[in-house]
Amino acid sequence: MIQLLDGISYLHANHIIHRDLKVSNLLLTDKGCLKIADFGLARSMGIPPKPLTPTVVTLWYRGPELLLGSTTYTMALDMWAVGCIFCELLSNKPLLPGKSEIDQLGLIVNLLGTPNESIWTGFSSLPAIQKIQLKSQPYNNIKQKYHWISDTGTRLINDFLTYDPAKRITARSAKRDKYFREKPHPVDPEMMPTYPHLRNSKPQVHRKIPRSDERDSRGSKRQRLK
């Protein structure tokens, strides 16, 4: 996670938003170095932000602002995806595996409770709010779902998965969070497991050893030829 947050912090400091962060776009080298891949949807962000398409980010990692039709969004969109990745690494399964946008919204509400104007400024004016009715669910279930991690860890998850993008944690703040100073401490990249570098190695050719009956038949054939 520290390597991921370092990479995202670098992108955001250079005004680049990735817009498709997910586990399958994170690569690990044979030296234990994490690489962020697939920049096909990445864009340079200006100030003020210009309207952009809401049909980005793989559904399971898509922030609620996109699901509710916002065309102006910020670097906070990437941080929602980082929160989903964090939870996926904790439990070894996707956090919000929705089958459609409506189903995705339902899973988010079940996990975090129903958003409203008091916790998300501008929520009531989002385009999709005029067309759909979110179910009433007043409870945040992060602690129940991830009961085995510390209170600091559940707070960090909530900071990643904050409804209001303006209040969502940044990559720079997240990598300094107290959670990463708790035991067990994050592994230094130099201490990560290493793997053999196979890409440029020559494949070994194994000569087939004939069975005993094959050797006998070949031997008798040679005798006949003599």
C-alpha positions as CSV (number, residue, x, y, z in Angstrom):
1,M,0.0,0.0,0.0
2,I,2.8,2.4,0.8
3,Q,4.3,1.9,-2.7
4,L,0.8,2.4,-4.3
5,L,0.2,5.6,-2.3
6,D,3.7,6.9,-3.2
7,G,2.9,6.4,-6.9
8,I,-0.5,8.0,-6.7
9,S,0.9,10.9,-4.7
10,Y,3.4,11.5,-7.5
11,L,0.8,11.4,-10.2
12,H,-1.5,13.8,-8.3
13,A,1.3,16.2,-7.5
14,N,1.8,16.4,-11.3
15,H,-1.9,16.9,-11.9
16,I,-2.5,13.4,-13.4
17,I,-5.6,11.4,-12.6
18,H,-5.4,7.7,-13.4
19,R,-9.2,7.0,-13.6
20,D,-8.8,3.2,-13.8
21,L,-7.1,2.0,-10.6
22,K,-7.8,-1.6,-9.7
23,V,-5.8,-4.6,-8.5
24,S,-5.3,-6.0,-12.0
25,N,-3.6,-2.7,-13.0
26,L,-0.9,-3.1,-10.3
27,L,2.2,-5.0,-11.3
28,L,4.9,-6.3,-9.0
29,T,8.4,-6.7,-10.4
30,D,10.7,-9.7,-9.6
31,K,12.4,-7.3,-7.2
32,G,9.3,-6.5,-5.2
33,C,8.7,-3.1,-6.8
34,L,5.1,-2.1,-7.4
35,K,4.3,-0.6,-10.8
36,I,1.0,1.3,-11.7
37,A,-0.1,0.2,-15.2
38,D,-2.7,1.0,-17.9
39,F,-2.8,4.8,-18.3
40,G,-5.2,4.6,-21.2
41,L,-7.9,6.6,-19.3
42,A,-5.4,8.9,-17.5
43,R,-5.9,12.7,-17.9
44,S,-4.2,15.9,-17.0
45,M,-6.3,17.9,-14.6
46,G,-6.5,21.7,-14.8
47,I,-7.8,24.3,-12.4
48,P,-10.8,24.7,-12.3
49,P,-11.6,21.1,-13.4
50,K,-13.2,20.7,-16.8
51,P,-16.3,18.5,-17.4
52,L,-15.2,14.9,-18.1
53,T,-17.0,11.7,-18.9
54,P,-18.5,9.8,-16.0
55,T,-18.1,6.4,-17.8
56,V,-14.6,5.7,-16.5
57,V,-13.2,3.5,-13.8
58,T,-14.0,-0.2,-13.7
59,L,-17.4,-0.6,-12.0
60,W,-16.2,-2.3,-8.8
61,Y,-13.8,0.6,-8.1
62,R,-16.0,3.5,-9.3
63,G,-16.7,6.4,-6.9
64,P,-20.2,7.3,-5.9
65,E,-19.8,10.8,-7.6
66,L,-19.5,9.0,-11.0
67,L,-22.3,6.5,-10.3
68,L,-24.6,9.5,-9.5
69,G,-23.7,11.2,-12.8
70,S,-21.2,13.9,-11.9
71,T,-19.2,15.2,-14.8
72,T,-16.8,17.2,-12.7
73,Y,-14.5,15.3,-10.4
74,T,-11.1,15.5,-8.9
75,M,-8.1,13.4,-7.8
76,A,-10.4,12.1,-5.0
77,L,-11.9,9.7,-7.6
78,D,-8.6,7.8,-7.6
79,M,-8.6,7.7,-3.8
80,W,-12.0,5.9,-3.7
81,A,-10.4,3.2,-5.9
82,V,-7.4,3.0,-3.6
83,G,-9.8,2.4,-0.7
84,C,-11.4,-0.5,-2.6
85,I,-8.0,-1.9,-3.4
86,F,-6.9,-1.6,0.3
87,C,-10.0,-3.5,1.4
88,E,-9.5,-6.2,-1.3
89,L,-5.9,-6.7,-0.1
90,L,-7.2,-7.1,3.5
91,S,-9.8,-9.7,2.7
92,N,-8.5,-11.2,-0.5
93,K,-11.7,-10.5,-2.3
94,P,-13.3,-7.5,-4.0
95,L,-15.1,-5.1,-1.7
96,L,-18.0,-4.0,-3.9
97,P,-18.5,-6.5,-6.8
98,G,-21.7,-4.9,-8.3
99,K,-23.4,-6.3,-11.4
100,S,-24.7,-3.0,-12.6
101,E,-24.5,0.7,-11.6
102,I,-27.7,0.5,-9.6
103,D,-26.4,-2.7,-7.9
104,Q,-23.1,-1.0,-7.2
105,L,-24.9,1.9,-5.5
106,G,-26.8,-0.5,-3.4
107,L,-23.7,-2.2,-2.2
108,I,-22.1,1.1,-1.3
109,V,-25.2,2.2,0.7
110,N,-25.3,-1.2,2.5
111,L,-21.7,-0.7,3.5
112,L,-21.5,3.0,4.3
113,G,-25.1,4.1,4.9
114,T,-27.3,6.4,2.9
115,P,-25.6,9.7,1.9
116,N,-27.3,13.0,2.4
117,E,-26.7,16.7,2.0
118,S,-25.3,17.1,5.6
119,I,-22.4,14.7,5.0
120,W,-22.0,15.4,1.2
121,T,-22.3,19.0,0.1
122,G,-24.0,19.1,-3.3
123,F,-25.4,15.6,-3.0
124,S,-29.0,16.6,-3.7
125,S,-28.1,18.3,-6.9
126,L,-26.3,15.4,-8.5
127,P,-27.9,14.4,-11.9
128,A,-28.9,10.8,-11.0
129,I,-30.5,11.8,-7.6
130,Q,-33.5,13.2,-9.6
131,K,-34.1,9.8,-11.2
132,I,-33.4,7.2,-8.5
133,Q,-34.4,6.6,-4.9
134,L,-31.6,5.3,-2.6
135,K,-32.8,3.0,0.1
136,S,-32.7,4.2,3.7
137,Q,-29.8,2.6,5.6
138,P,-28.5,4.7,8.5
139,Y,-25.5,2.5,9.6
140,N,-21.8,2.4,8.6
141,N,-20.8,-1.3,8.6
142,I,-17.1,-1.0,8.0
143,K,-16.2,-2.0,11.5
144,Q,-18.4,-5.1,11.4
145,K,-17.0,-6.1,8.0
146,Y,-13.3,-5.6,8.9
147,H,-13.6,-6.5,12.6
148,W,-10.0,-8.0,12.7
149,I,-8.2,-4.8,12.0
150,S,-7.5,-1.9,14.5
151,D,-9.7,1.1,14.9
152,T,-6.9,3.1,13.1
153,G,-7.3,0.8,10.1
154,T,-11.1,1.1,10.0
155,R,-10.8,4.9,10.3
156,L,-8.4,4.9,7.3
157,I,-10.9,2.8,5.3
158,N,-13.6,5.3,6.1
159,D,-11.2,8.2,5.1
160,F,-10.7,6.5,1.7
161,L,-14.4,5.7,1.2
162,T,-15.8,9.1,2.3
163,Y,-18.8,10.1,0.2
164,D,-17.9,13.7,-0.2
165,P,-14.9,13.9,-2.6
166,A,-13.8,17.2,-1.0
167,K,-13.4,15.5,2.4
168,R,-11.8,12.2,1.0
169,I,-8.2,11.6,2.2
170,T,-5.4,12.4,-0.2
171,A,-2.6,10.0,-1.1
172,R,-0.1,12.3,0.5
173,S,-2.0,12.2,3.8
174,A,-2.8,8.5,3.6
175,K,0.8,7.4,3.3
176,R,1.6,9.2,6.6
177,D,-1.4,7.7,8.4
178,K,-0.9,6.1,11.8
179,Y,-2.1,2.8,10.5
180,F,1.2,2.3,8.7
181,R,3.2,2.8,11.9
182,E,1.3,0.0,13.7
183,K,2.6,-3.5,14.0
184,P,3.1,-5.4,11.8
185,H,5.0,-2.6,10.0
186,P,5.1,-2.3,6.2
187,V,7.9,-4.2,4.6
188,D,10.6,-2.1,3.0
189,P,10.7,-2.6,-0.8
190,E,14.3,-3.9,-0.5
191,M,13.0,-6.7,1.9
192,M,10.2,-7.8,-0.4
193,P,10.4,-11.4,-1.8
194,T,12.4,-11.6,-5.0
195,Y,11.7,-14.0,-7.9
196,P,13.8,-15.5,-10.7
197,H,14.0,-13.3,-13.8
198,L,12.6,-15.7,-16.4
199,R,11.7,-13.4,-19.3
200,N,15.1,-13.5,-21.0
201,S,16.3,-16.9,-19.9
202,K,16.7,-19.6,-22.5
203,P,14.3,-22.5,-22.1
204,Q,15.9,-25.8,-21.3
205,V,15.5,-28.5,-23.9
206,H,14.9,-31.9,-22.4
207,R,15.8,-34.9,-24.6
208,K,13.3,-37.6,-24.4
209,I,14.6,-40.9,-22.9
210,P,13.1,-43.8,-24.8
211,R,11.4,-46.6,-22.8
212,S,13.0,-50.0,-22.5
213,D,10.7,-51.6,-25.0
214,E,11.5,-48.8,-27.5
215,R,15.3,-49.3,-26.9
216,D,14.8,-53.1,-27.5
217,S,12.9,-52.6,-30.8
218,R,15.5,-50.1,-32.0
219,G,18.3,-52.4,-31.1
220,S,16.8,-55.4,-33.0
221,K,16.2,-53.1,-36.0
222,R,19.8,-52.2,-36.1
223,Q,20.8,-55.8,-35.9
224,R,18.6,-56.6,-38.9
225,L,20.1,-53.7,-40.9
226,K,23.6,-55.1,-40.3
